[in-house]
Amino acid sequence: MKITAIETLVCHARMRNWIFVKVVTDQPGLIGWGEATLEWHTRSIVGAIEDMSHLLIGEDPTRVEYLWQVMYRQHFWHGHGIVRATAIAGIDLALWDIVGKVANMPLSKVFGGPVRDFVRTYCHLGGGKMEDFYQTPADNAKRFAELAQAAVADGYTAFKSMAVPSTMPIEGQKPVRAAAAAVAAMRDAVGPDIDIMVDCHARPSPAMGLKFGKALDDFGLYFFEEPCWPECVDGLARINAALTTPVASGERVTNLEAFKDMFEKRAVEICQLDITHCGGLSAAKRIAALAEAHRISLAPH
């Protein structure tokens, strides 16, 4: 069995283009599908996949670990940044898809069998309407309460919000009070038993992230996501140490070594690796094992 072609398909959509990877084999009808979506980097990803495909054509697609190492180690640049990691992930996912099809079983069984028989889901406020999630002003507490009630009415027991506004690296208390009012309104609207998450999208500085975290710490948040710039691991660790609310981060981290630094500094309680950005399932398994060794929870992004 050999790889004969690696193709990309771009699906144009709002906010981002979805990039799918198709690995074709010499076995009739046997193909694998992966995803390599990276917001606002469509041409970079498509080009990176084309560059790496030359390393893989003619190889056995079931030698996934070997091919992952080839992609990771070959060329002048060892390791990977966000573009290369995402390109590797798309191909890696497609290779694992082929492995599952050859074995005629889901990958959960290939990896040793499922651990759970269900996955709890949560929603982003707005029920899929991106404007409601991304563009509701943090000072519109009433609207946050309405969206929270709508999520619960739809049957969700947990939801995520963007109640923290964009700020300068250092600001006063006005945006902090707005965030606290929005979260208070959501908590009042849904009661104490619904889990609320607040996502900062890594926009605050460490100093502002700490201010927001302390202001929201008494609302019983399920987790506080990306409260500061992802490259500021020490700042993230200070925030995590100062709060009772679990800090979650990791969607912008692309390699095992960076996760190791994050875990050793106890910068998070919840690791949010993104399988399409960290190098695929092959890398995610390594990161998950490292998280387990540090007793850090895993919530893939």
C-alpha positions as CSV (number, residue, x, y, z in Angstrom):
1,M,0.0,0.0,0.0
2,K,1.4,3.4,-1.0
3,I,0.4,7.1,-0.9
4,T,-0.2,8.3,-4.4
5,A,-1.4,11.9,-3.8
6,I,-2.0,14.4,-1.1
7,E,-4.6,17.1,-2.0
8,T,-6.2,20.0,-0.3
9,L,-9.8,21.2,-0.6
10,V,-10.7,24.7,0.6
11,C,-14.3,25.5,1.7
12,H,-14.9,29.2,1.8
13,A,-17.0,30.2,4.8
14,R,-17.5,33.1,7.1
15,M,-14.6,34.2,9.3
16,R,-12.4,31.4,8.0
17,N,-11.8,29.0,5.2
18,W,-12.1,25.4,6.1
19,I,-9.1,23.4,4.7
20,F,-9.5,19.7,4.3
21,V,-6.7,17.3,3.4
22,K,-7.2,14.2,1.2
23,V,-4.6,11.4,1.2
24,V,-5.0,9.1,-1.7
25,T,-3.6,5.5,-1.8
26,D,-3.0,3.0,-4.6
27,Q,-5.8,0.9,-3.1
28,P,-9.1,1.5,-5.0
29,G,-11.4,3.7,-2.9
30,L,-9.1,3.9,0.1
31,I,-8.5,7.5,1.0
32,G,-8.1,9.4,4.3
33,W,-9.5,12.8,5.3
34,G,-8.0,15.3,7.7
35,E,-8.5,19.0,8.6
36,A,-5.9,21.7,8.5
37,T,-7.9,24.9,9.0
38,L,-5.9,27.9,10.2
39,E,-7.8,31.2,10.3
40,W,-6.5,33.8,7.7
41,H,-3.6,31.6,6.5
42,T,-5.3,29.6,3.7
43,R,-2.5,30.0,1.1
44,S,0.2,29.3,3.7
45,I,-1.4,26.0,4.8
46,V,-2.1,24.8,1.3
47,G,1.5,25.6,0.3
48,A,3.0,23.9,3.3
49,I,1.0,20.7,2.7
50,E,2.1,20.7,-0.9
51,D,5.8,21.1,0.2
52,M,5.5,18.2,2.6
53,S,3.6,16.0,0.3
54,H,6.8,15.3,-1.7
55,L,8.2,13.6,1.4
56,L,5.3,11.2,1.7
57,I,4.4,10.1,-1.9
58,G,5.2,6.5,-2.3
59,E,5.3,5.7,1.4
60,D,3.1,3.3,3.3
61,P,0.2,5.4,4.9
62,T,-0.1,3.1,7.8
63,R,3.4,3.9,9.1
64,V,1.9,7.0,10.8
65,E,4.5,7.5,13.5
66,Y,7.4,7.2,11.0
67,L,5.7,9.7,8.6
68,W,5.0,12.1,11.4
69,Q,8.7,12.0,12.3
70,V,9.6,12.6,8.7
71,M,7.4,15.7,8.5
72,Y,8.6,17.0,11.9
73,R,12.3,16.4,11.4
74,Q,12.9,16.9,7.7
75,H,14.0,20.1,5.9
76,F,16.2,22.6,7.6
77,W,13.7,23.5,10.3
78,H,13.1,20.9,13.0
79,G,10.0,21.3,15.1
80,H,7.2,23.5,13.8
81,G,5.4,26.8,14.2
82,I,1.7,27.3,13.7
83,V,1.7,26.9,9.9
84,R,3.8,23.8,9.8
85,A,2.1,22.3,12.8
86,T,-1.3,22.7,11.2
87,A,-0.1,21.3,7.9
88,I,1.4,18.3,9.7
89,A,-1.9,17.9,11.6
90,G,-4.1,17.7,8.5
91,I,-1.9,15.0,7.0
92,D,-1.6,13.1,10.2
93,L,-5.4,13.0,10.7
94,A,-5.8,11.7,7.2
95,L,-3.3,9.0,7.8
96,W,-5.0,7.9,11.0
97,D,-8.3,7.9,9.0
98,I,-6.7,5.4,6.6
99,V,-5.5,3.2,9.5
100,G,-9.0,3.0,11.0
101,K,-10.4,2.1,7.6
102,V,-7.8,-0.6,7.0
103,A,-8.6,-2.0,10.5
104,N,-12.3,-1.6,9.9
105,M,-12.8,0.0,13.3
106,P,-13.0,3.4,14.9
107,L,-9.8,4.9,16.0
108,S,-10.9,4.8,19.6
109,K,-10.6,1.0,19.3
110,V,-7.3,1.2,17.4
111,F,-6.0,3.2,20.3
112,G,-7.2,0.7,22.9
113,G,-10.9,1.2,23.2
114,P,-13.1,4.1,24.4
115,V,-12.9,5.2,28.0
116,R,-16.3,6.9,28.1
117,D,-19.5,6.3,26.4
118,F,-20.6,10.0,26.2
119,V,-19.1,13.4,25.8
120,R,-20.7,16.4,27.6
121,T,-21.2,19.3,25.2
122,Y,-21.4,23.0,25.8
123,C,-22.3,25.9,23.4
124,H,-21.0,29.3,22.6
125,L,-23.5,32.0,23.4
126,G,-25.6,32.9,20.4
127,G,-26.6,29.4,19.3
128,G,-24.2,29.6,16.3
129,K,-24.8,33.2,15.4
130,M,-21.2,34.5,15.5
131,E,-22.2,38.2,15.9
132,D,-23.9,37.3,19.3
133,F,-20.8,35.5,20.5
134,Y,-18.0,37.8,19.2
135,Q,-19.7,41.2,19.0
136,T,-21.9,41.5,22.1
137,P,-20.4,44.4,24.0
138,A,-19.1,43.5,27.5
139,D,-21.1,46.4,28.9
140,N,-24.4,44.9,27.7
141,A,-25.1,42.7,30.7
142,K,-28.8,42.4,29.8
143,R,-27.9,40.9,26.4
144,F,-25.5,38.4,28.0
145,A,-28.3,37.3,30.4
146,E,-30.7,36.8,27.5
147,L,-28.2,34.7,25.5
148,A,-27.5,32.6,28.6
149,Q,-31.2,31.9,29.2
150,A,-31.5,30.9,25.5
151,A,-28.6,28.5,25.8
152,V,-30.2,26.8,28.8
153,A,-33.6,26.7,27.0
154,D,-31.8,24.9,24.2
155,G,-30.9,22.1,26.6
156,Y,-27.3,23.0,27.4
157,T,-26.0,22.7,31.0
158,A,-22.8,24.7,30.2
159,F,-21.9,27.5,27.9
160,K,-19.0,29.8,26.9
161,S,-19.1,33.6,26.7
162,M,-16.7,36.4,25.7
163,A,-17.6,38.7,28.6
164,V,-14.1,40.2,28.8
165,P,-13.6,43.2,26.5
166,S,-10.5,44.1,24.6
167,T,-8.2,46.3,26.6
168,M,-4.9,48.1,26.5
169,P,-2.1,46.4,28.4
170,I,-2.9,48.6,31.4
171,E,-6.3,50.1,32.1
172,G,-8.4,51.1,35.0
173,Q,-11.4,49.4,36.5
174,K,-14.1,50.3,33.9
175,P,-13.7,47.2,31.6
176,V,-13.2,45.0,34.7
177,R,-16.5,46.2,36.2
178,A,-18.2,45.6,32.8
179,A,-17.0,42.0,32.7
180,A,-18.1,41.4,36.3
181,A,-21.5,42.8,35.6
182,A,-22.0,40.7,32.5
183,V,-21.0,37.5,34.3
184,A,-23.2,38.4,37.3
185,A,-26.1,38.9,35.0
186,M,-25.5,35.5,33.4
187,R,-25.2,33.8,36.8
188,D,-28.4,35.4,38.0
189,A,-30.2,34.4,34.8
190,V,-29.3,30.7,34.9
191,G,-28.8,30.0,38.5
192,P,-25.9,28.2,40.4
193,D,-26.0,24.8,38.7
194,I,-25.3,25.8,35.1
195,D,-21.6,25.9,34.2
196,I,-20.3,29.2,32.8
197,M,-17.0,29.6,31.0
198,V,-15.4,32.9,30.1
199,D,-13.0,33.1,27.1
200,C,-10.6,36.1,26.9
201,H,-9.2,35.0,23.6
202,A,-5.7,35.7,24.9
203,R,-6.3,39.5,24.4
204,P,-5.5,40.8,27.9
205,S,-1.9,41.5,29.2
206,P,-0.9,39.4,32.2
207,A,-1.7,42.4,34.4
208,M,-5.2,42.9,33.0
209,G,-5.8,39.2,32.9
210,L,-5.2,39.0,36.6
211,K,-7.5,41.9,37.2
212,F,-10.3,40.2,35.2
213,G,-9.7,36.9,36.9
214,K,-9.9,38.3,40.4
215,A,-13.1,40.2,39.5
216,L,-14.8,37.0,38.2
217,D,-13.4,34.5,40.7
218,D,-16.4,34.5,43.0
219,F,-18.9,33.6,40.3
220,G,-18.1,29.9,40.2
221,L,-16.9,29.8,36.6
222,Y,-16.2,26.3,35.2
223,F,-13.0,27.7,33.7
224,F,-11.3,31.0,32.7
225,E,-9.9,30.6,29.2
226,E,-6.8,32.3,27.8
227,P,-6.6,35.1,30.3
228,C,-3.4,36.6,28.8
229,W,-1.1,36.4,25.8
230,P,-0.1,32.8,25.3
231,E,3.6,33.5,25.0
232,C,3.6,34.9,28.6
233,V,3.7,31.5,30.4
234,D,5.0,33.0,33.6
235,G,2.2,35.5,33.6
236,L,-0.3,32.8,32.9
237,A,1.1,30.8,35.9
238,R,0.8,33.9,38.2
239,I,-2.9,34.2,37.2
240,N,-3.5,30.5,37.7
241,A,-1.9,30.6,41.2
242,A,-3.9,33.6,42.2
243,L,-7.4,32.2,41.4
244,T,-9.6,29.5,42.6
245,T,-11.2,29.3,39.1
246,P,-9.3,26.8,36.9
247,V,-7.4,28.5,34.1
248,A,-7.6,26.9,30.7
249,S,-5.2,27.5,27.7
250,G,-3.3,25.8,25.0
251,E,-5.1,26.2,21.7
252,R,-2.3,28.4,20.3
253,V,0.5,26.2,21.6
254,T,2.0,24.1,18.8
255,N,4.6,21.7,20.2
256,L,5.3,19.3,23.0
257,E,8.2,21.3,24.4
258,A,6.0,24.4,24.9
259,F,3.3,22.3,26.6
260,K,6.0,20.9,28.9
261,D,7.0,24.4,29.9
262,M,3.4,25.3,30.5
263,F,2.7,22.3,32.6
264,E,5.9,22.5,34.7
265,K,5.1,26.1,35.6
266,R,1.5,25.1,36.5
267,A,0.3,27.8,34.2
268,V,-3.0,25.9,33.6
269,E,-5.4,23.5,35.2
270,I,-7.0,22.6,31.9
271,C,-5.0,21.9,28.7
272,Q,-6.8,23.0,25.6
273,L,-4.6,21.5,22.9
274,D,-6.0,21.9,19.4
275,I,-5.6,18.7,17.4
276,T,-5.5,20.6,14.1
277,H,-2.8,23.0,15.4
278,C,-0.5,20.9,17.6
279,G,0.6,18.3,15.0
280,G,-2.5,16.0,14.8
281,L,-3.5,12.9,16.8
282,S,0.1,11.7,16.9
283,A,1.2,14.8,18.8
284,A,-2.0,15.0,20.8
285,K,-1.3,11.6,22.4
286,R,2.1,12.8,23.6
287,I,0.7,16.0,25.0
288,A,-2.2,14.2,26.7
289,A,0.3,11.8,28.4
290,L,2.4,14.7,29.6
291,A,-0.8,16.4,30.9
292,E,-1.7,13.3,32.8
293,A,1.8,13.1,34.4
294,H,1.2,16.6,35.7
295,R,-2.4,15.9,36.8
296,I,-3.7,18.5,34.4
297,S,-7.1,18.0,32.8
298,L,-7.6,17.8,29.1
299,A,-10.3,19.7,27.1
300,P,-9.4,19.6,23.4
301,H,-10.1,22.9,21.6
